[in-house]
Amino acid sequence: MSDPTVPASVFKARCLALLDEVATTHRSLVITKHGVPVARVVPIEASALGAGSVTLLAGGDDEFFSVADEEAWDGH
């Protein structure tokens, strides 16, 4: 039995309802663009929530959290 598919435009319009469906049915959902699968939304097992930790490995936070135009960010 294959996972149901949903076009990206439908996913965008009904995102919250589709996420609720995945959570309720515990069944994955495949998102397509022009009929080609591009992503999968998968349910999270309750036992997996809070089961571990994540460590970000990077040269510095600036490369991930910087604003491209800081003057625009400051309102100037």
PDB file of N, CA, C and O in Angstrom:
ATOM      1  N   MET A   1       0.849  -1.166   0.000  1.00  0.00           N
ATOM      2  CA  MET A   1       0.000   0.000   0.000  1.00  0.00           C
ATOM      3  C   MET A   1       0.896   1.232   0.000  1.00  0.00           C
ATOM      4  O   MET A   1       1.701   1.407   0.915  1.00  0.00           O
ATOM      5  N   SER A   2       0.771   2.088  -1.010  1.00  0.00           N
ATOM      6  CA  SER A   2       1.638   3.262  -1.110  1.00  0.00           C
ATOM      7  C   SER A   2       1.024   4.448  -0.372  1.00  0.00           C
ATOM      8  O   SER A   2      -0.179   4.509  -0.121  1.00  0.00           O
ATOM      9  N   ASP A   3       1.906   5.382  -0.038  1.00  0.00           N
ATOM     10  CA  ASP A   3       1.454   6.582   0.661  1.00  0.00           C
ATOM     11  C   ASP A   3       0.611   7.446  -0.275  1.00  0.00           C
ATOM     12  O   ASP A   3       0.880   7.509  -1.474  1.00  0.00           O
ATOM     13  N   PRO A   4      -0.409   8.112   0.273  1.00  0.00           N
ATOM     14  CA  PRO A   4      -1.196   9.029  -0.561  1.00  0.00           C
ATOM     15  C   PRO A   4      -0.338  10.211  -1.001  1.00  0.00           C
ATOM     16  O   PRO A   4       0.594  10.606  -0.299  1.00  0.00           O
ATOM     17  N   THR A   5      -0.655  10.768  -2.158  1.00  0.00           N
ATOM     18  CA  THR A   5       0.084  11.912  -2.676  1.00  0.00           C
ATOM     19  C   THR A   5      -0.824  13.136  -2.710  1.00  0.00           C
ATOM     20  O   THR A   5      -2.041  13.026  -2.859  1.00  0.00           O
ATOM     21  N   VAL A   6      -0.202  14.303  -2.569  1.00  0.00           N
ATOM     22  CA  VAL A   6      -0.919  15.576  -2.594  1.00  0.00           C
ATOM     23  C   VAL A   6      -0.069  16.570  -3.367  1.00  0.00           C
ATOM     24  O   VAL A   6       1.122  16.708  -3.087  1.00  0.00           O
ATOM     25  N   PRO A   7      -0.658  17.265  -4.337  1.00  0.00           N
ATOM     26  CA  PRO A   7       0.102  18.306  -5.031  1.00  0.00           C
ATOM     27  C   PRO A   7       0.515  19.409  -4.061  1.00  0.00           C
ATOM     28  O   PRO A   7      -0.197  19.698  -3.099  1.00  0.00           O
ATOM     29  N   ALA A   8       1.664  20.021  -4.320  1.00  0.00           N
ATOM     30  CA  ALA A   8       2.184  21.067  -3.440  1.00  0.00           C
ATOM     31  C   ALA A   8       1.177  22.200  -3.261  1.00  0.00           C
ATOM     32  O   ALA A   8       1.071  22.755  -2.167  1.00  0.00           O
ATOM     33  N   SER A   9       0.450  22.548  -4.291  1.00  0.00           N
ATOM     34  CA  SER A   9      -0.531  23.637  -4.179  1.00  0.00           C
ATOM     35  C   SER A   9      -1.638  23.290  -3.192  1.00  0.00           C
ATOM     36  O   SER A   9      -2.102  24.157  -2.451  1.00  0.00           O
ATOM     37  N   VAL A  10      -2.063  22.037  -3.176  1.00  0.00           N
ATOM     38  CA  VAL A  10      -3.087  21.594  -2.227  1.00  0.00           C
ATOM     39  C   VAL A  10      -2.496  21.547  -0.822  1.00  0.00           C
ATOM     40  O   VAL A  10      -3.146  21.941   0.147  1.00  0.00           O
ATOM     41  N   PHE A  11      -1.255  21.059  -0.717  1.00  0.00           N
ATOM     42  CA  PHE A  11      -0.605  21.022   0.589  1.00  0.00           C
ATOM     43  C   PHE A  11      -0.492  22.430   1.163  1.00  0.00           C
ATOM     44  O   PHE A  11      -0.741  22.640   2.351  1.00  0.00           O
ATOM     45  N   LYS A  12      -0.121  23.384   0.334  1.00  0.00           N
ATOM     46  CA  LYS A  12       0.014  24.767   0.784  1.00  0.00           C
ATOM     47  C   LYS A  12      -1.323  25.301   1.297  1.00  0.00           C
ATOM     48  O   LYS A  12      -1.370  25.964   2.333  1.00  0.00           O
ATOM     49  N   ALA A  13      -2.391  25.018   0.587  1.00  0.00           N
ATOM     50  CA  ALA A  13      -3.708  25.531   0.966  1.00  0.00           C
ATOM     51  C   ALA A  13      -4.292  24.825   2.191  1.00  0.00           C
ATOM     52  O   ALA A  13      -5.045  25.433   2.952  1.00  0.00           O
ATOM     53  N   ARG A  14      -3.952  23.550   2.387  1.00  0.00           N
ATOM     54  CA  ARG A  14      -4.563  22.754   3.454  1.00  0.00           C
ATOM     55  C   ARG A  14      -3.539  22.193   4.436  1.00  0.00           C
ATOM     56  O   ARG A  14      -3.785  21.167   5.070  1.00  0.00           O
ATOM     57  N   CYS A  15      -2.411  22.849   4.563  1.00  0.00           N
ATOM     58  CA  CYS A  15      -1.288  22.346   5.337  1.00  0.00           C
ATOM     59  C   CYS A  15      -1.685  21.875   6.740  1.00  0.00           C
ATOM     60  O   CYS A  15      -1.394  20.736   7.106  1.00  0.00           O
ATOM     61  N   LEU A  16      -2.333  22.715   7.519  1.00  0.00           N
ATOM     62  CA  LEU A  16      -2.643  22.358   8.905  1.00  0.00           C
ATOM     63  C   LEU A  16      -3.583  21.159   8.985  1.00  0.00           C
ATOM     64  O   LEU A  16      -3.400  20.287   9.835  1.00  0.00           O
ATOM     65  N   ALA A  17      -4.573  21.106   8.119  1.00  0.00           N
ATOM     66  CA  ALA A  17      -5.502  19.966   8.115  1.00  0.00           C
ATOM     67  C   ALA A  17      -4.782  18.690   7.704  1.00  0.00           C
ATOM     68  O   ALA A  17      -5.045  17.628   8.268  1.00  0.00           O
ATOM     69  N   LEU A  18      -3.879  18.774   6.731  1.00  0.00           N
ATOM     70  CA  LEU A  18      -3.140  17.595   6.294  1.00  0.00           C
ATOM     71  C   LEU A  18      -2.169  17.120   7.373  1.00  0.00           C
ATOM     72  O   LEU A  18      -1.983  15.916   7.547  1.00  0.00           O
ATOM     73  N   LEU A  19      -1.550  18.049   8.098  1.00  0.00           N
ATOM     74  CA  LEU A  19      -0.678  17.655   9.204  1.00  0.00           C
ATOM     75  C   LEU A  19      -1.479  16.950  10.302  1.00  0.00           C
ATOM     76  O   LEU A  19      -1.014  15.971  10.887  1.00  0.00           O
ATOM     77  N   ASP A  20      -2.679  17.451  10.574  1.00  0.00           N
ATOM     78  CA  ASP A  20      -3.550  16.785  11.552  1.00  0.00           C
ATOM     79  C   ASP A  20      -3.899  15.372  11.095  1.00  0.00           C
ATOM     80  O   ASP A  20      -3.956  14.444  11.902  1.00  0.00           O
ATOM     81  N   GLU A  21      -4.133  15.220   9.791  1.00  0.00           N
ATOM     82  CA  GLU A  21      -4.457  13.899   9.241  1.00  0.00           C
ATOM     83  C   GLU A  21      -3.285  12.928   9.405  1.00  0.00           C
ATOM     84  O   GLU A  21      -3.484  11.771   9.775  1.00  0.00           O
ATOM     85  N   VAL A  22      -2.084  13.391   9.132  1.00  0.00           N
ATOM     86  CA  VAL A  22      -0.891  12.548   9.300  1.00  0.00           C
ATOM     87  C   VAL A  22      -0.753  12.136  10.764  1.00  0.00           C
ATOM     88  O   VAL A  22      -0.466  10.978  11.066  1.00  0.00           O
ATOM     89  N   ALA A  23      -0.959  13.093  11.669  1.00  0.00           N
ATOM     90  CA  ALA A  23      -0.837  12.801  13.098  1.00  0.00           C
ATOM     91  C   ALA A  23      -1.910  11.811  13.560  1.00  0.00           C
ATOM     92  O   ALA A  23      -1.639  10.941  14.388  1.00  0.00           O
ATOM     93  N   THR A  24      -3.106  11.942  13.035  1.00  0.00           N
ATOM     94  CA  THR A  24      -4.216  11.084  13.451  1.00  0.00           C
ATOM     95  C   THR A  24      -4.126   9.681  12.872  1.00  0.00           C
ATOM     96  O   THR A  24      -4.349   8.693  13.572  1.00  0.00           O
ATOM     97  N   THR A  25      -3.796   9.601  11.582  1.00  0.00           N
ATOM     98  CA  THR A  25      -3.781   8.299  10.903  1.00  0.00           C
ATOM     99  C   THR A  25      -2.445   7.580  11.047  1.00  0.00           C
ATOM    100  O   THR A  25      -2.356   6.381  10.784  1.00  0.00           O
ATOM    101  N   HIS A  26      -1.400   8.307  11.465  1.00  0.00           N
ATOM    102  CA  HIS A  26      -0.040   7.744  11.563  1.00  0.00           C
ATOM    103  C   HIS A  26       0.420   7.204  10.211  1.00  0.00           C
ATOM    104  O   HIS A  26       1.112   6.188  10.141  1.00  0.00           O
ATOM    105  N   ARG A  27       0.028   7.891   9.144  1.00  0.00           N
ATOM    106  CA  ARG A  27       0.383   7.491   7.783  1.00  0.00           C
ATOM    107  C   ARG A  27       1.104   8.637   7.083  1.00  0.00           C
ATOM    108  O   ARG A  27       0.683   9.789   7.184  1.00  0.00           O
ATOM    109  N   SER A  28       2.175   8.330   6.381  1.00  0.00           N
ATOM    110  CA  SER A  28       2.946   9.339   5.657  1.00  0.00           C
ATOM    111  C   SER A  28       2.148   9.919   4.502  1.00  0.00           C
ATOM    112  O   SER A  28       1.174   9.330   4.034  1.00  0.00           O
ATOM    113  N   LEU A  29       2.587  11.095   4.054  1.00  0.00           N
ATOM    114  CA  LEU A  29       1.959  11.790   2.947  1.00  0.00           C
ATOM    115  C   LEU A  29       3.069  12.278   2.021  1.00  0.00           C
ATOM    116  O   LEU A  29       4.036  12.880   2.487  1.00  0.00           O
ATOM    117  N   VAL A  30       2.947  12.029   0.728  1.00  0.00           N
ATOM    118  CA  VAL A  30       3.953  12.445  -0.242  1.00  0.00           C
ATOM    119  C   VAL A  30       3.475  13.715  -0.944  1.00  0.00           C
ATOM    120  O   VAL A  30       2.352  13.771  -1.445  1.00  0.00           O
ATOM    121  N   ILE A  31       4.336  14.729  -0.974  1.00  0.00           N
ATOM    122  CA  ILE A  31       4.030  15.998  -1.630  1.00  0.00           C
ATOM    123  C   ILE A  31       4.673  15.972  -3.015  1.00  0.00           C
ATOM    124  O   ILE A  31       5.839  15.604  -3.162  1.00  0.00           O
ATOM    125  N   THR A  32       3.897  16.367  -4.031  1.00  0.00           N
ATOM    126  CA  THR A  32       4.406  16.356  -5.401  1.00  0.00           C
ATOM    127  C   THR A  32       4.387  17.758  -6.007  1.00  0.00           C
ATOM    128  O   THR A  32       3.586  18.612  -5.626  1.00  0.00           O
ATOM    129  N   LYS A  33       5.292  17.966  -6.960  1.00  0.00           N
ATOM    130  CA  LYS A  33       5.283  19.167  -7.797  1.00  0.00           C
ATOM    131  C   LYS A  33       5.258  18.685  -9.233  1.00  0.00           C
ATOM    132  O   LYS A  33       6.158  17.972  -9.678  1.00  0.00           O
ATOM    133  N   HIS A  34       4.233  19.073  -9.946  1.00  0.00           N
ATOM    134  CA  HIS A  34       4.061  18.652 -11.342  1.00  0.00           C
ATOM    135  C   HIS A  34       4.088  17.130 -11.468  1.00  0.00           C
ATOM    136  O   HIS A  34       4.620  16.583 -12.434  1.00  0.00           O
ATOM    137  N   GLY A  35       3.499  16.451 -10.465  1.00  0.00           N
ATOM    138  CA  GLY A  35       3.411  14.997 -10.481  1.00  0.00           C
ATOM    139  C   GLY A  35       4.649  14.255 -10.016  1.00  0.00           C
ATOM    140  O   GLY A  35       4.649  13.026  -9.962  1.00  0.00           O
ATOM    141  N   VAL A  36       5.705  14.983  -9.681  1.00  0.00           N
ATOM    142  CA  VAL A  36       6.954  14.370  -9.259  1.00  0.00           C
ATOM    143  C   VAL A  36       7.074  14.481  -7.728  1.00  0.00           C
ATOM    144  O   VAL A  36       6.988  15.584  -7.189  1.00  0.00           O
ATOM    145  N   PRO A  37       7.271  13.364  -7.029  1.00  0.00           N
ATOM    146  CA  PRO A  37       7.423  13.426  -5.570  1.00  0.00           C
ATOM    147  C   PRO A  37       8.645  14.256  -5.179  1.00  0.00           C
ATOM    148  O   PRO A  37       9.736  14.062  -5.715  1.00  0.00           O
ATOM    149  N   VAL A  38       8.447  15.194  -4.228  1.00  0.00           N
ATOM    150  CA  VAL A  38       9.547  16.051  -3.790  1.00  0.00           C
ATOM    151  C   VAL A  38       9.761  16.027  -2.277  1.00  0.00           C
ATOM    152  O   VAL A  38      10.832  16.400  -1.798  1.00  0.00           O
ATOM    153  N   ALA A  39       8.760  15.596  -1.530  1.00  0.00           N
ATOM    154  CA  ALA A  39       8.897  15.583  -0.067  1.00  0.00           C
ATOM    155  C   ALA A  39       7.924  14.570   0.517  1.00  0.00           C
ATOM    156  O   ALA A  39       6.950  14.167  -0.119  1.00  0.00           O
ATOM    157  N   ARG A  40       8.221  14.174   1.752  1.00  0.00           N
ATOM    158  CA  ARG A  40       7.343  13.254   2.472  1.00  0.00           C
ATOM    159  C   ARG A  40       7.120  13.811   3.871  1.00  0.00           C
ATOM    160  O   ARG A  40       8.071  14.201   4.547  1.00  0.00           O
ATOM    161  N   VAL A  41       5.874  13.848   4.301  1.00  0.00           N
ATOM    162  CA  VAL A  41       5.525  14.238   5.663  1.00  0.00           C
ATOM    163  C   VAL A  41       5.270  12.936   6.405  1.00  0.00           C
ATOM    164  O   VAL A  41       4.409  12.144   6.022  1.00  0.00           O
ATOM    165  N   VAL A  42       6.031  12.729   7.473  1.00  0.00           N
ATOM    166  CA  VAL A  42       5.923  11.466   8.212  1.00  0.00           C
ATOM    167  C   VAL A  42       5.486  11.738   9.645  1.00  0.00           C
ATOM    168  O   VAL A  42       5.862  12.754  10.229  1.00  0.00           O
ATOM    169  N   PRO A  43       4.700  10.841  10.207  1.00  0.00           N
ATOM    170  CA  PRO A  43       4.287  11.022  11.603  1.00  0.00           C
ATOM    171  C   PRO A  43       5.461  10.781  12.545  1.00  0.00           C
ATOM    172  O   PRO A  43       6.358   9.992  12.248  1.00  0.00           O
ATOM    173  N   ILE A  44       5.444  11.456  13.663  1.00  0.00           N
ATOM    174  CA  ILE A  44       6.465  11.271  14.690  1.00  0.00           C
ATOM    175  C   ILE A  44       5.882  10.360  15.759  1.00  0.00           C
ATOM    176  O   ILE A  44       4.765  10.565  16.232  1.00  0.00           O
ATOM    177  N   GLU A  45       6.652   9.359  16.124  1.00  0.00           N
ATOM    178  CA  GLU A  45       6.228   8.468  17.190  1.00  0.00           C
ATOM    179  C   GLU A  45       6.311   9.210  18.516  1.00  0.00           C
ATOM    180  O   GLU A  45       7.276   9.935  18.756  1.00  0.00           O
ATOM    181  N   ALA A  46       5.327   9.042  19.369  1.00  0.00           N
ATOM    182  CA  ALA A  46       5.292   9.731  20.662  1.00  0.00           C
ATOM    183  C   ALA A  46       6.531   9.428  21.491  1.00  0.00           C
ATOM    184  O   ALA A  46       7.017  10.294  22.217  1.00  0.00           O
ATOM    185  N   SER A  47       7.044   8.213  21.390  1.00  0.00           N
ATOM    186  CA  SER A  47       8.222   7.836  22.162  1.00  0.00           C
ATOM    187  C   SER A  47       9.477   8.568  21.692  1.00  0.00           C
ATOM    188  O   SER A  47      10.445   8.679  22.445  1.00  0.00           O
ATOM    189  N   ALA A  48       9.472   9.069  20.450  1.00  0.00           N
ATOM    190  CA  ALA A  48      10.638   9.761  19.910  1.00  0.00           C
ATOM    191  C   ALA A  48      10.709  11.210  20.371  1.00  0.00           C
ATOM    192  O   ALA A  48      11.777  11.819  20.317  1.00  0.00           O
ATOM    193  N   LEU A  49       9.601  11.766  20.819  1.00  0.00           N
ATOM    194  CA  LEU A  49       9.595  13.156  21.252  1.00  0.00           C
ATOM    195  C   LEU A  49      10.404  13.312  22.532  1.00  0.00           C
ATOM    196  O   LEU A  49      10.151  12.633  23.527  1.00  0.00           O
ATOM    197  N   GLY A  50      11.359  14.194  22.495  1.00  0.00           N
ATOM    198  CA  GLY A  50      12.176  14.463  23.666  1.00  0.00           C
ATOM    199  C   GLY A  50      13.118  13.336  24.035  1.00  0.00           C
ATOM    200  O   GLY A  50      13.651  13.310  25.144  1.00  0.00           O
ATOM    201  N   ALA A  51      13.329  12.402  23.118  1.00  0.00           N
ATOM    202  CA  ALA A  51      14.158  11.248  23.430  1.00  0.00           C
ATOM    203  C   ALA A  51      15.650  11.548  23.372  1.00  0.00           C
ATOM    204  O   ALA A  51      16.451  10.795  23.925  1.00  0.00           O
ATOM    205  N   GLY A  52      16.035  12.640  22.709  1.00  0.00           N
ATOM    206  CA  GLY A  52      17.458  12.919  22.572  1.00  0.00           C
ATOM    207  C   GLY A  52      17.718  14.401  22.521  1.00  0.00           C
ATOM    208  O   GLY A  52      16.869  15.212  22.889  1.00  0.00           O
ATOM    209  N   SER A  53      18.895  14.743  22.063  1.00  0.00           N
ATOM    210  CA  SER A  53      19.250  16.142  21.944  1.00  0.00           C
ATOM    211  C   SER A  53      19.910  16.367  20.594  1.00  0.00           C
ATOM    212  O   SER A  53      20.311  15.423  19.914  1.00  0.00           O
ATOM    213  N   VAL A  54      20.014  17.625  20.226  1.00  0.00           N
ATOM    214  CA  VAL A  54      20.609  17.990  18.947  1.00  0.00           C
ATOM    215  C   VAL A  54      21.748  18.957  19.213  1.00  0.00           C
ATOM    216  O   VAL A  54      21.613  19.875  20.021  1.00  0.00           O
ATOM    217  N   THR A  55      22.853  18.756  18.543  1.00  0.00           N
ATOM    218  CA  THR A  55      23.979  19.670  18.631  1.00  0.00           C
ATOM    219  C   THR A  55      24.259  20.189  17.231  1.00  0.00           C
ATOM    220  O   THR A  55      24.446  19.408  16.298  1.00  0.00           O
ATOM    221  N   LEU A  56      24.286  21.518  17.084  1.00  0.00           N
ATOM    222  CA  LEU A  56      24.612  22.110  15.794  1.00  0.00           C
ATOM    223  C   LEU A  56      26.113  22.275  15.703  1.00  0.00           C
ATOM    224  O   LEU A  56      26.742  22.852  16.589  1.00  0.00           O
ATOM    225  N   LEU A  57      26.680  21.764  14.626  1.00  0.00           N
ATOM    226  CA  LEU A  57      28.113  21.882  14.412  1.00  0.00           C
ATOM    227  C   LEU A  57      28.334  22.870  13.274  1.00  0.00           C
ATOM    228  O   LEU A  57      28.002  22.589  12.122  1.00  0.00           O
ATOM    229  N   ALA A  58      28.896  24.024  13.604  1.00  0.00           N
ATOM    230  CA  ALA A  58      29.116  25.046  12.591  1.00  0.00           C
ATOM    231  C   ALA A  58      30.309  25.890  12.994  1.00  0.00           C
ATOM    232  O   ALA A  58      30.710  25.916  14.158  1.00  0.00           O
ATOM    233  N   GLY A  59      30.875  26.587  12.004  1.00  0.00           N
ATOM    234  CA  GLY A  59      31.999  27.458  12.266  1.00  0.00           C
ATOM    235  C   GLY A  59      31.624  28.607  13.189  1.00  0.00           C
ATOM    236  O   GLY A  59      32.448  29.069  13.978  1.00  0.00           O
ATOM    237  N   GLY A  60      30.410  29.058  13.094  1.00  0.00           N
ATOM    238  CA  GLY A  60      29.923  30.151  13.935  1.00  0.00           C
ATOM    239  C   GLY A  60      28.462  30.372  13.666  1.00  0.00           C
ATOM    240  O   GLY A  60      27.975  30.086  12.573  1.00  0.00           O
ATOM    241  N   ASP A  61      27.761  30.874  14.645  1.00  0.00           N
ATOM    242  CA  ASP A  61      26.332  31.105  14.481  1.00  0.00           C
ATOM    243  C   ASP A  61      26.043  32.169  13.445  1.00  0.00           C
ATOM    244  O   ASP A  61      24.967  32.163  12.847  1.00  0.00           O
ATOM    245  N   ASP A  62      26.976  33.086  13.215  1.00  0.00           N
ATOM    246  CA  ASP A  62      26.737  34.178  12.280  1.00  0.00           C
ATOM    247  C   ASP A  62      26.362  33.688  10.890  1.00  0.00           C
ATOM    248  O   ASP A  62      25.537  34.306  10.218  1.00  0.00           O
ATOM    249  N   GLU A  63      26.958  32.585  10.451  1.00  0.00           N
ATOM    250  CA  GLU A  63      26.671  32.118   9.099  1.00  0.00           C
ATOM    251  C   GLU A  63      25.243  31.592   8.961  1.00  0.00           C
ATOM    252  O   GLU A  63      24.719  31.518   7.849  1.00  0.00           O
ATOM    253  N   PHE A  64      24.610  31.228  10.069  1.00  0.00           N
ATOM    254  CA  PHE A  64      23.242  30.719  10.011  1.00  0.00           C
ATOM    255  C   PHE A  64      22.201  31.751  10.418  1.00  0.00           C
ATOM    256  O   PHE A  64      21.056  31.683   9.971  1.00  0.00           O
ATOM    257  N   PHE A  65      22.585  32.710  11.263  1.00  0.00           N
ATOM    258  CA  PHE A  65      21.600  33.605  11.837  1.00  0.00           C
ATOM    259  C   PHE A  65      21.833  35.072  11.501  1.00  0.00           C
ATOM    260  O   PHE A  65      21.288  35.945  12.176  1.00  0.00           O
ATOM    261  N   SER A  66      22.616  35.362  10.490  1.00  0.00           N
ATOM    262  CA  SER A  66      22.876  36.753  10.151  1.00  0.00           C
ATOM    263  C   SER A  66      21.801  37.275   9.210  1.00  0.00           C
ATOM    264  O   SER A  66      21.159  36.510   8.491  1.00  0.00           O
ATOM    265  N   VAL A  67      21.616  38.590   9.225  1.00  0.00           N
ATOM    266  CA  VAL A  67      20.679  39.261   8.330  1.00  0.00           C
ATOM    267  C   VAL A  67      21.492  39.814   7.178  1.00  0.00           C
ATOM    268  O   VAL A  67      22.520  40.457   7.392  1.00  0.00           O
ATOM    269  N   ALA A  68      21.037  39.568   5.954  1.00  0.00           N
ATOM    270  CA  ALA A  68      21.801  39.970   4.777  1.00  0.00           C
ATOM    271  C   ALA A  68      22.011  41.470   4.719  1.00  0.00           C
ATOM    272  O   ALA A  68      23.102  41.919   4.368  1.00  0.00           O
ATOM    273  N   ASP A  69      20.997  42.262   5.054  1.00  0.00           N
ATOM    274  CA  ASP A  69      21.103  43.714   5.003  1.00  0.00           C
ATOM    275  C   ASP A  69      20.757  44.253   6.376  1.00  0.00           C
ATOM    276  O   ASP A  69      19.594  44.528   6.672  1.00  0.00           O
ATOM    277  N   GLU A  70      21.784  44.404   7.222  1.00  0.00           N
ATOM    278  CA  GLU A  70      21.531  44.800   8.613  1.00  0.00           C
ATOM    279  C   GLU A  70      20.930  46.196   8.726  1.00  0.00           C
ATOM    280  O   GLU A  70      20.183  46.456   9.669  1.00  0.00           O
ATOM    281  N   GLU A  71      21.232  47.114   7.788  1.00  0.00           N
ATOM    282  CA  GLU A  71      20.631  48.445   7.839  1.00  0.00           C
ATOM    283  C   GLU A  71      19.128  48.357   7.636  1.00  0.00           C
ATOM    284  O   GLU A  71      18.371  49.046   8.320  1.00  0.00           O
ATOM    285  N   ALA A  72      18.690  47.529   6.717  1.00  0.00           N
ATOM    286  CA  ALA A  72      17.258  47.343   6.495  1.00  0.00           C
ATOM    287  C   ALA A  72      16.600  46.744   7.732  1.00  0.00           C
ATOM    288  O   ALA A  72      15.471  47.096   8.075  1.00  0.00           O
ATOM    289  N   TRP A  73      17.304  45.844   8.395  1.00  0.00           N
ATOM    290  CA  TRP A  73      16.771  45.200   9.605  1.00  0.00           C
ATOM    291  C   TRP A  73      16.579  46.222  10.726  1.00  0.00           C
ATOM    292  O   TRP A  73      15.616  46.142  11.487  1.00  0.00           O
ATOM    293  N   ASP A  74      17.511  47.194  10.823  1.00  0.00           N
ATOM    294  CA  ASP A  74      17.435  48.204  11.872  1.00  0.00           C
ATOM    295  C   ASP A  74      16.434  49.293  11.548  1.00  0.00           C
ATOM    296  O   ASP A  74      16.212  50.190  12.361  1.00  0.00           O
ATOM    297  N   GLY A  75      15.829  49.230  10.381  1.00  0.00           N
ATOM    298  CA  GLY A  75      14.832  50.229  10.004  1.00  0.00           C
ATOM    299  C   GLY A  75      15.407  51.481   9.363  1.00  0.00           C
ATOM    300  O   GLY A  75      14.692  52.473   9.221  1.00  0.00           O
ATOM    301  N   HIS A  76      16.677  51.468   8.970  1.00  0.00           N
ATOM    302  CA  HIS A  76      17.312  52.630   8.341  1.00  0.00           C
ATOM    303  C   HIS A  76      17.080  52.618   6.858  1.00  0.00           C
ATOM    304  O   HIS A  76      17.539  53.518   6.155  1.00  0.00           O
TER     305      HIS A  76
END
